[in-house]
Amino acid sequence: MNEDQRDLPPEEQELYEHHRIVCDPGQSLVRLDKFLFDRLAHTSRNRIQVAAKAGNVLVNGKSAKPSQKVKPADEISIVLPYPMREVELAPEDIPLSVLYEDDHILVIDKQAGLVVHPGHGNWTGTLVNALLFHFGKLPSTPGAEIPRPGLVHRLDKDTSGVMVIGKTEEALTHLARQFFDRTSDRRYNAFVWGDLPEDEGTIEANIGRSVKDRTVQFVYPEGDQGKTAITRWKVLERFRYVTLVECKLETGRTHQIRVHMQWTGHPLFNDAAYGGDRVLKGTTFTRYRQFVENCFKLLPRQALHARTLDIVHPITGKRMHFESALPSDMAAVLEKWRNYTVTKPMEDDTEEPLDKQAINNMK
C-alpha cells in the first residue's frame, strides 16, 4: 500500500490516493467492498462503491464490481480522490473565470497569484475558499466537515490557466482515475531562458524535494530518489535569448516544468525560485538589460500558463478540450520580445556568456 499522504505538506500531496493490496494465500472469500472497507482508513463503503462504479477498482488488472468475491493471491488496485482535511475554511467572494460548467464538472481559468489548495500559512484566499463561496451547496467530499467541490490537480500560485474541478463524488472519482492513468492531456506555454538546441524533446528525470532548500524541488537523474517525472516539450517561437515552448505533462509533480527546465539549463523567465529572475542570456548592452528588467516588471512571476486541458467527461464519456488564451502579462512580454528580435539584428548583439554564479544557480 502506498505511503499515507496525510503526513506530507499539502504542496507535495497528490490530490488522489492509490492503494495496492495483494491478498494472502489463506484469504477467505469475501465481498470486494467489505474487504477494502476493512483495510482502508478514512474510507467509507459508499466511497469504495462509487470508485468501483467509475472503474477505479481493479482486481488482477480488470475492473471489478463491489460484490465480486476476493480470492487468495488477488492483486487489488484502487484510486480515490483524496478527502479534504477537516479544518475550518470560510467561503470567500473571490472572482473566478469559468470556462465551462455543468452539473458534474467545473472548468476555470485560474488567475496568477491564487493559491489552489489550503495549507500551512494559506488557510484563506485560496481557490477552495472561492469555490465554497460560489458552490457552497455542492455535496460534501467524504471526510470533510463542510461541502466543497473536489480537486484532482493543482497549479502553482503564480501559474495561470485551465483547471478542472469535480462537483460530485462520482465525477471527482472518475477524474482522479484519468489523472492517475495519465489519460488527461495537459499542455503549458512557458518562456524559458536560452535558445534550445532542438525543436522538441523529452525530459525524463525523477523529481523530489531538495535537501538543501525544502521549499523547492530538485532533479535526481539517477532515479535513486524522488518520483518519476516526464515532460515533453517543443519550441513554438525563438527570440535568440529566450524561447517560447509548449510543455506536455506526462506526470504531475510539484513544480515539474519549472525544475525540469532549470535542470536542462533553461529556467523559466522570471522564476525566482529556480534562478530565472536575472539576466541569464543576452548582450553586454545596458539597454538590453534594462529591456529585460522592464519585462520582469510586466511579468512579475514565472512565465508559465496552463494553456489547454483535455479530459473525458466523467458522465457522458465525451472527450472534451478546454483552452485558455495567454494572460495579458505573458502576452505583453511575448510582444516585447517579438519587437526586440525584429528591431535588433543579430550582428548588433555581443554575446555574453553566463557567469559562474548564474550557471550554479541553474543546477
C-alpha positions in Angstrom: 0.0 0.0 0.0 1.2 3.5 -0.8 2.5 5.8 2.0 -0.3 7.8 3.6 0.0 11.3 2.2 -1.6 12.9 5.2 1.9 13.2 6.7 3.2 15.2 3.7 2.8 19.0 3.4 -0.2 20.0 1.1 2.0 21.1 -1.8 3.6 17.7 -2.0 0.4 15.6 -1.7 -1.2 14.2 -4.8 -4.9 15.1 -4.9 -5.8 11.4 -5.2 -4.7 8.3 -3.4 -3.7 5.0 -4.8 -3.6 1.7 -2.8 -2.4 -1.7 -4.0 -3.1 -4.8 -1.9 -2.1 -8.4 -2.6 -4.3 -10.9 -0.8 -2.8 -13.5 1.5 -2.8 -17.2 0.3 -5.3 -18.0 3.1 -7.7 -15.2 2.2 -11.3 -16.3 2.6 -14.0 -15.4 0.1 -15.5 -12.0 0.9 -17.1 -9.1 -1.0 -14.6 -6.7 -2.5 -16.2 -3.6 -1.0 -16.2 -5.1 2.5 -12.6 -6.3 2.1 -11.4 -2.8 1.1 -13.6 -1.1 3.8 -11.9 -3.2 6.5 -8.4 -2.3 5.3 -8.6 1.4 4.2 -8.6 4.0 6.9 -10.7 7.2 6.4 -12.7 5.5 3.6 -16.5 4.7 3.7 -18.0 1.7 2.0 -20.1 4.1 -0.2 -16.9 5.8 -1.3 -15.4 2.4 -2.3 -18.6 1.6 -4.3 -18.5 4.9 -6.1 -14.9 4.2 -7.1 -15.8 0.7 -8.4 -18.7 2.2 -10.4 -16.2 4.6 -12.0 -13.9 1.7 -12.9 -11.3 2.7 -10.3 -11.2 -0.6 -8.6 -9.1 -3.3 -10.4 -8.7 -6.9 -9.4 -5.8 -8.6 -11.3 -5.8 -5.7 -13.7 -9.6 -5.8 -14.6 -12.4 -3.6 -13.4 -14.4 -5.2 -10.6 -17.8 -4.8 -9.1 -18.2 -4.2 -5.3 -20.0 -7.6 -5.0 -17.1 -9.5 -6.6 -15.6 -12.1 -4.2 -11.9 -11.6 -3.2 -9.8 -14.7 -3.6 -6.3 -15.7 -2.3 -3.4 -14.0 -4.1 -5.7 -11.5 -5.8 -4.0 -8.2 -6.6 -6.3 -5.2 -5.9 -5.7 -1.6 -7.0 -7.9 1.3 -6.1 -7.7 5.0 -6.9 -9.7 7.5 -4.8 -10.0 11.3 -4.7 -8.2 12.5 -1.6 -10.5 13.8 1.2 -10.1 17.3 2.3 -8.5 17.8 5.8 -11.0 18.6 8.5 -10.2 22.2 9.0 -12.5 25.2 9.2 -12.4 27.0 5.9 -14.5 30.1 5.2 -16.2 30.9 1.9 -14.7 34.0 0.3 -16.0 36.1 -2.6 -13.0 35.7 -4.9 -13.8 36.2 -8.6 -13.5 33.1 -10.8 -13.3 32.9 -14.6 -15.5 30.0 -15.6 -14.7 28.3 -19.0 -17.3 25.5 -18.6 -19.8 24.3 -16.1 -22.5 21.6 -15.9 -23.9 19.5 -13.0 -20.8 17.4 -12.8 -17.7 19.4 -13.5 -16.4 22.9 -13.5 -13.5 24.2 -15.6 -11.9 27.5 -14.7 -9.2 29.8 -16.0 -7.2 30.3 -12.8 -5.6 33.7 -12.3 -1.9 34.1 -11.3 -1.5 34.8 -7.6 -4.2 32.5 -6.4 -3.2 29.6 -4.2 -5.1 26.5 -5.1 -5.0 24.3 -2.0 -5.3 25.4 1.6 -2.3 24.6 3.7 0.1 25.9 6.4 0.1 29.7 6.1 -2.6 29.7 3.4 -6.0 29.0 5.1 -7.6 32.0 3.4 -7.6 33.5 0.0 -7.4 30.1 -1.8 -9.3 28.6 -4.7 -11.0 26.3 -2.3 -12.3 29.3 -0.3 -13.6 30.8 -3.6 -15.3 27.5 -4.6 -17.0 27.3 -1.2 -18.5 30.8 -1.8 -19.7 30.1 -5.4 -20.7 26.4 -5.0 -21.3 26.0 -1.3 -24.3 23.8 -1.7 -22.4 21.0 -3.5 -22.3 17.6 -1.9 -19.6 17.1 0.7 -16.4 15.2 -0.1 -16.3 12.2 2.3 -14.4 13.2 5.4 -15.0 16.9 5.0 -16.9 18.9 7.6 -18.1 21.4 5.1 -19.2 21.0 1.4 -16.7 21.7 -1.3 -16.0 20.9 -5.0 -13.1 18.4 -5.3 -9.6 19.0 -6.6 -7.7 16.3 -8.5 -4.8 18.6 -9.7 -3.3 21.9 -8.9 -1.4 24.8 -10.4 1.3 26.8 -8.6 0.2 30.0 -7.0 1.8 32.1 -9.8 0.9 29.8 -12.6 -2.2 30.7 -14.6 -4.5 28.7 -16.7 -7.0 25.8 -17.1 -8.1 23.7 -14.1 -11.0 21.2 -13.8 -12.9 20.6 -10.6 -15.3 17.7 -9.8 -18.7 18.8 -8.5 -19.9 15.4 -7.4 -18.1 12.5 -5.8 -18.7 10.4 -8.9 -17.2 13.0 -11.2 -14.3 13.5 -8.8 -13.5 9.8 -8.6 -13.6 9.5 -12.4 -11.3 12.5 -12.9 -8.9 11.1 -10.3 -8.5 8.0 -12.3 -7.8 10.0 -15.5 -5.0 11.9 -13.8 -3.6 8.7 -12.3 -3.7 6.8 -15.6 -2.3 9.8 -17.5 -5.2 9.8 -20.0 -5.8 13.5 -19.4 -3.8 15.8 -21.7 -2.2 18.9 -20.1 -0.2 21.4 -22.1 1.5 24.6 -20.9 3.1 27.6 -22.6 6.4 28.8 -21.0 9.1 31.3 -21.7 12.5 29.9 -20.9 15.9 31.3 -21.0 18.2 30.5 -23.9 17.9 29.1 -27.4 17.1 25.4 -27.2 19.3 23.3 -29.4 16.5 21.1 -30.8 12.9 21.8 -31.9 11.4 19.3 -29.4 12.5 16.8 -26.8 11.6 14.8 -23.7 12.9 15.3 -20.2 12.7 12.2 -18.1 14.2 12.6 -14.6 13.0 12.0 -11.1 11.9 14.9 -9.0 11.9 15.2 -5.3 12.2 17.8 -2.6 15.6 19.5 -2.3 17.6 18.5 0.7 19.2 22.0 0.8 16.0 24.0 0.4 12.8 22.3 1.4 10.7 25.0 -0.4 11.9 23.9 -3.9 12.2 20.7 -5.9 15.3 19.0 -7.2 16.1 16.6 -10.1 17.6 13.2 -9.2 18.7 11.9 -12.6 20.0 8.6 -11.2 16.5 7.7 -10.1 17.5 6.8 -6.6 15.3 9.5 -5.0 12.1 11.4 -5.8 9.3 10.3 -8.2 9.2 9.6 -11.9 8.6 12.7 -13.9 8.3 13.1 -17.7 7.9 16.4 -19.6 7.6 16.6 -23.3 8.4 20.0 -24.9 8.5 21.6 -28.3 9.6 25.0 -29.5 6.8 27.4 -30.6 8.9 30.6 -31.2 12.5 31.6 -30.8 13.8 35.0 -29.6 17.5 34.4 -29.6 17.9 34.7 -25.8 14.5 33.3 -24.7 12.3 30.7 -26.2 8.5 30.2 -26.1 7.9 26.5 -25.6 4.9 24.1 -25.2 5.3 21.6 -22.4 3.1 18.5 -22.2 2.9 16.8 -18.8 3.0 13.0 -18.7 3.2 13.2 -14.9 2.2 15.9 -12.4 4.9 16.5 -9.9 5.3 19.7 -7.8 7.0 22.4 -9.9 7.7 19.8 -12.6 8.1 22.1 -15.6 10.0 24.7 -13.6 12.5 22.3 -12.2 12.9 20.2 -15.3 13.6 23.2 -17.5 16.1 24.6 -14.9 17.9 21.2 -14.9 18.4 21.4 -18.7 19.9 24.9 -18.3 16.8 26.8 -19.4 15.0 28.1 -16.3 11.7 29.8 -16.8 11.8 33.6 -17.4 11.5 35.5 -14.1 11.2 32.3 -12.0 12.7 33.5 -8.7 12.7 30.1 -7.1 14.7 28.5 -9.8 17.1 31.2 -10.8 15.3 32.7 -13.8 14.8 36.2 -12.3 18.0 37.6 -13.6 19.7 38.2 -17.0 21.0 34.7 -17.9 21.5 35.2 -21.6 22.0 38.2 -23.8 24.2 41.1 -24.6 26.6 43.4 -22.7 24.5 46.4 -23.6 22.9 48.3 -20.7 19.8 49.0 -22.8 19.3 45.3 -23.3 19.5 44.7 -19.5 17.0 47.5 -19.0 14.7 45.9 -21.6 14.8 42.6 -19.6 14.1 44.4 -16.3 11.1 46.1 -17.9 9.9 42.7 -19.0 10.3 41.4 -15.4 8.1 44.3 -14.2 5.4 43.5 -16.8 5.5 39.8 -15.8 6.3 39.7 -12.0 6.1 35.9 -11.8 7.3 32.8 -13.6 6.3 32.8 -17.2 4.1 29.7 -17.1 0.5 29.2 -18.3 -1.7 26.1 -18.4 -2.9 26.6 -22.0 -5.0 23.5 -22.7 -6.6 20.6 -20.9 -8.2 17.5 -22.5 -10.3 15.2 -20.3 -13.1 12.6 -20.8 -16.4 13.8 -19.3 -17.0 11.6 -16.2 -20.7 11.0 -17.1 -21.1 11.4 -20.8 -17.8 9.8 -21.8 -17.2 12.5 -24.3 -13.6 13.8 -24.9 -13.5 17.5 -24.1 -11.0 20.2 -24.9 -10.5 23.4 -23.0 -8.2 26.3 -23.8 -7.2 29.5 -22.1 -5.6 32.4 -24.0 -2.3 33.7 -22.8 -3.0 36.2 -19.9 -2.2 39.9 -20.5 1.1 39.9 -18.7 2.6 37.0 -20.7 1.1 38.3 -23.9 2.7 41.7 -23.3 6.1 40.3 -22.7 5.8 38.0 -25.8 5.1 41.0 -27.9 8.0 43.0 -26.5 10.4 40.1 -27.4 8.9 39.8 -30.9 9.6 43.5 -31.4 13.1 43.3 -29.9 14.0 40.4 -32.3 12.8 42.3 -35.3 14.4 45.6 -34.5 17.7 44.3 -33.2 19.6 42.4 -36.0 21.9 39.6 -34.7 25.0 41.4 -35.8 24.3 44.2 -33.4 24.4 41.9 -30.4 27.5 41.0 -28.5 27.1 37.6 -26.9 27.7 37.4 -23.2 28.4 34.0 -21.6 26.6 33.1 -18.4 28.7 33.9 -15.3 29.7 31.0 -13.0 27.1 32.1 -10.3 24.3 32.0 -12.9 25.3 28.5 -14.0 25.5 27.3 -10.4 22.0 28.7 -9.8 20.6 26.6 -12.6 21.9 23.3 -11.2 
